[in-house]
């Protein structure tokens, strides 16, 4: 798998910076390749993919600024793939994989691994993970809320070679594509992944040709050590002790009830141990296997840590993790259903970990981001007669949490993606699919109330053209508002929640607050509302002028301004300071 080597000694700062820049350029060009060549809207509009580079150990040497739920799970997944093939890895191989039992996140996130050789020796891996719009199974787009086990969700792909010593395995590729809807999109995205890995390989080969293997390896070792020092310095600044965090997971369907995920963080010197306690796994698609849960833990840590780059395996040397016994919600055992796990329960797990760290350092406390509450759509395009299916990433764009310094960002979530998703242009979605998007914008009163207001969530409304369309709702945030911080409080919590509204042709409106599958007929609309981010601090401490500005910008209604912030605004849009003082005195917090 790779020969031991002696480090070439310290690398001068200029060479180190150049090697680091070359690695970052390789990753960025992999990302651009996916954006420009991906076939589905999930790739070319939403950017639901991630790239990383590994060395021969294999340890992550660079993660892109991509989707957090992808990146953490790549660390154990890369090791699982390398161990599976052992010495049967050759130049020109391409390995594919999505199986959570082999440390994948969920089966819709399909990962491609390309080994990079130098003078006959395995030196690097170029790795690309992307969310495919469909993975087979009984429900288009893979999110099946009625699945009772993993086998009812779609196609599992254990580590398998798609290219063997440079020769494409057309039989294996055809086997995969024959099990997926909208084959043209899936094949196009697979080819885009292949192109991205090739681009990464090309950059790495150029780097090795210029500086030589010994110098490049020494630079990478220093970059890992640098990340290690950053994280250890932060952990060492926290008083030794055990700190607890708890977050509630709402009942999103099938009557399992609300659940609690707990995190215990033990700090000893410059090392930290994180233990997770979660309920037993359930026959519902919210179980999380180990690789995915590791992503949630790392995101909670990084939200708290906010350490500078580089971002690589060195960050986690001082971190150990115990997911609890197998057969639990956050350490699922085969064949637990799991497809919703990258949002639920991952985001709740992240909140629990972040809260535990913030108990250790209250001055770093932040509010949570809105959780994912989205829809997928599928049907037969009446223009072409072809089946289409897509995950509508625009429908899960929620608000970011507020901090001590600033309001939360609008339309930046959900928590699991942490700002890395793009919603894409409305016109391009309407061009690609037989739909009309009647509304896409910020949802009034959705941001959590606080001295610093949470970012606003979004509303996305769609109507099918000339056909019946399947709509699949997934996620949460429809019953429990996004968590605030430092005394933030919502007087109107109902307005902070997500929901799916089915607007019937006769004017009736059916509101769905749990994961469901429905059929939308021509003339009907589905409106998906996302939660906003949590607020920070006492809402009555928010400057009245800031509240008035929020009203003018359509972020807060006059009713919510009075009820949640104690701010009264006149007909002219200006603050009535006398009435505001009276309101805040009458209703002190």
Secondary structure, DSSP 8 states (H G I E B T S, - for coil): ------------HHHHHHHHHHHHHHHHHHHHHHHHH--SHHHHTT--EEEEEEESS--EEEE-SS-HHHHHHHHHHHHHHHHHHTT---TT-EEEE--GGGT-S-TTEEEEEEEEEETTEEEEEEEEEEE-S---SSSTTS--TT--SGGGT-----SEEEEETTEE-HHHHHHHHTTSSSHHHHHHHHHHHHHHHHHHHHHHHHHHHHH-HHHHHHHHHHHHHHHHHHHHHHHHTS-SEEEEEEEEE---STT---EEEEEEEEEETTEEEEEEE--B--SSTT---HHHHHHHHHHHHHHHH---S--SGGGGTTEEEE--STTBTTB--TT---GGGGTTTHHHHHHHHHHHHHHH-GGG--------EEEEEEEE-TTT--EEEEEEGGGG-------SSS---TT---TTTTT------HHHHHHHSSEEEEEEEE-TT-S--SSB-----EEEEEEESSS-EEEEEEE--SSS----BTT---SSGGGG--EEEEE-TTS-EEEE-S--EEEE-TT-EEEEE------BS-GGGS-HHHHHHHHHTTSS-HHHHHHHH---B-TTSSB-HHHHHHHHHHT--
